[in-house]
Amino acid sequence: MPFITTRDNVNLHVKDTGNGRPVLLIHGWPLTGDMWEYQTLALQEAGYRVITYDRRGFGQSSHPIGPYDYDTLAADLATIIEELDLTDLTLVGFSMGGGEVARYLSRYGSARIAGVALIASVVPGLLKSEHNPDGIEIDTFANIKSQIRKDRFHFLQEFGRTFYGVGVLHKPVSEALLNWSFILAVMASPMATLECVDSWSLTDFRPDLAAFNVPTLIIHGSGDATVPAAVSGKRAASLLPNAHYIEYEGAPHGLFATVPDRLNQDLLAFLNKTAI
């Protein structure tokens, strides 16, 4: 079943491989479900059923004009879970994908969910406010959108280097992996690329946190310059006192590729703990 159709007739490109307990991996902006290559292989080899999909507007899914708000994106996730009849499911959300995890739990509950993991996630919210004084100024997000409108291709190339923590002397990923990430990113529609900036930057997920009534793993890199740990990962851990928080010293945002073995081990350990 390579495509699942949503209630508003958007076709979502889905990859469903392997057998065993299901794990659904939700990708970050501006990539696709294929970003999870290292994790997919490790989970398959460990005997899990692995599901990935391209968010609407990205990759091989339909590219509608909209909407791209989190209520809609969580509804897309719910459609996939229902169509595949997934139970005893672990949801893993990276960056923007953490928002789908949070909104899914608050809107659809945890009856089908065994556990959730937030990896370098935007939850509980990035925007600077009286409730989030260390957050990011709204002008920063406006500038991102301005750069995308001016030259989306140049922006995505430069963004990728920050995303993976690549500098003059520090190169945690290869040039080939950067090129691959660029290819995944440019597959998105310009509209989705722009609209999702508003979704992941402006949404306040604090009201959703009350729905986190399943085992929760939070992983963040202390060197994340894209979604700073102090703004999101550490805050999420403080608001979810029963969650297990792991911080990777010096790791950048794209830790799924910079330290894949460590992330895989931590995910597998978490899955073992949540086994029925």
PERAHU-V889796 format. One record per residue. N is the residue number from 1. RES is the residue in one small letter. BURIAL is b if it has 9 or more other C-alpha atoms within 8 Angstrom, else e. D_CENTER is the distance of its C-alpha to the mean C-alpha in Angstrom with 2 decimals. Layout:
n: (N N)
res: (RES RES)
burial: (BURIAL BURIAL)
d_center: (D_CENTER D_CENTER)
This chain:
n: (1 2 3 4 5 6 7 8 9 10 11 12 13 14 15 16 17 18 19 20 21 22 23 24 25 26 27 28 29 30 31 32 33 34 35 36 37 38 39 40 41 42 43 44 45 46 47 48 49 50 51 52 53 54 55 56 57 58 59 60 61 62 63 64 65 66 67 68 69 70 71 72 73 74 75 76 77 78 79 80 81 82 83 84 85 86 87 88 89 90 91 92 93 94 95 96 97 98 99 100 101 102 103 104 105 106 107 108 109 110 111 112 113 114 115 116 117 118 119 120 121 122 123 124 125 126 127 128 129 130 131 132 133 134 135 136 137 138 139 140 141 142 143 144 145 146 147 148 149 150 151 152 153 154 155 156 157 158 159 160 161 162 163 164 165 166 167 168 169 170 171 172 173 174 175 176 177 178 179 180 181 182 183 184 185 186 187 188 189 190 191 192 193 194 195 196 197 198 199 200 201 202 203 204 205 206 207 208 209 210 211 212 213 214 215 216 217 218 219 220 221 222 223 224 225 226 227 228 229 230 231 232 233 234 235 236 237 238 239 240 241 242 243 244 245 246 247 248 249 250 251 252 253 254 255 256 257 258 259 260 261 262 263 264 265 266 267 268 269 270 271 272 273 274 275 276)
res: (m p f i t t r d n v n l h v k d t g n g r p v l l i h g w p l t g d m w e y q t l a l q e a g y r v i t y d r r g f g q s s h p i g p y d y d t l a a d l a t i i e e l d l t d l t l v g f s m g g g e v a r y l s r y g s a r i a g v a l i a s v v p g l l k s e h n p d g i e i d t f a n i k s q i r k d r f h f l q e f g r t f y g v g v l h k p v s e a l l n w s f i l a v m a s p m a t l e c v d s w s l t d f r p d l a a f n v p t l i i h g s g d a t v p a a v s g k r a a s l l p n a h y i e y e g a p h g l f a t v p d r l n q d l l a f l n k t a i)
burial: (e e b b b b e e e b b b b b b b e b b e b b b b b b b b b b b b b e e b e b b b e b b b e e b b b b b b b b b b b b b e b b b b e e e b e b e b b b b b b b b b b e e e e b b b b b b b b b b b b b b b b b b b b b e e b b e b b b b b b b b b b b b b b b b b e e e b e e b e e e e e b e e e b e b b e e e b e e b b b e e b b b b b b b e e e e b e b e e e e b e e b b e b b b b b b e e b b b b b b b b b b b b b b b e b b e b b e b b b b b b b b b b b b e b b b e b b b b b b b e e b e e b e b e e b e e b b b b b b b b b b e e b b e e e b e b b e e b e e)
d_center: (22.45 20.52 19.96 19.54 20.95 19.75 22.34 22.59 23.11 19.89 19.47 16.08 16.15 15.46 16.18 17.68 19.42 21.42 23.00 22.73 20.34 17.22 13.68 10.97 7.81 5.05 4.21 3.80 7.22 9.82 9.35 9.71 9.40 11.96 9.92 10.01 13.81 14.80 13.07 14.32 17.77 18.00 17.09 19.50 22.15 21.83 22.63 19.48 18.62 15.27 13.63 11.11 11.26 11.06 10.12 13.55 14.84 13.01 14.45 17.13 16.35 18.79 18.73 20.15 21.18 19.15 18.21 14.61 14.68 12.49 15.49 15.54 11.91 12.38 15.68 14.32 12.32 15.62 17.62 16.01 16.53 20.03 21.05 20.27 21.77 19.28 20.51 20.08 16.39 13.69 10.21 7.45 3.98 2.44 3.88 4.42 2.73 4.97 7.44 7.95 8.67 11.03 12.66 13.18 14.98 17.05 18.09 18.51 19.11 18.61 21.48 19.50 17.09 18.19 15.44 11.85 9.82 7.66 6.92 7.67 6.33 8.24 10.03 13.05 13.40 14.18 17.39 20.66 22.93 25.64 23.19 20.95 23.62 21.63 18.95 18.67 21.45 20.93 22.92 20.22 17.93 21.07 21.83 18.54 19.41 22.96 22.12 20.12 23.16 25.55 24.17 20.66 21.36 22.59 19.77 17.14 19.33 19.78 16.20 15.36 17.99 16.73 13.13 14.78 17.62 20.29 23.66 27.30 27.85 24.46 22.78 20.18 19.26 21.75 22.61 22.02 18.34 18.08 19.93 17.75 14.59 16.82 17.87 14.45 13.83 17.34 17.00 15.31 17.93 19.01 18.89 15.26 14.42 16.62 15.95 12.21 13.24 15.19 12.60 10.05 13.15 15.71 14.36 15.80 14.15 17.14 18.93 16.19 16.47 19.81 18.32 16.74 19.76 18.38 17.84 14.80 13.57 12.08 11.81 12.04 14.21 17.34 17.53 14.26 15.82 12.85 11.42 14.50 14.64 17.63 15.99 12.91 12.80 16.58 16.94 14.71 16.82 19.96 19.24 18.36 21.39 21.07 17.65 17.85 16.62 16.65 16.76 17.09 20.01 19.64 16.28 14.42 10.84 10.48 11.80 10.59 13.49 15.73 16.26 15.14 18.16 17.60 14.01 15.39 18.32 16.54 14.41 17.72 19.65 17.47 17.89 21.59 21.93 20.57 22.82 25.40)
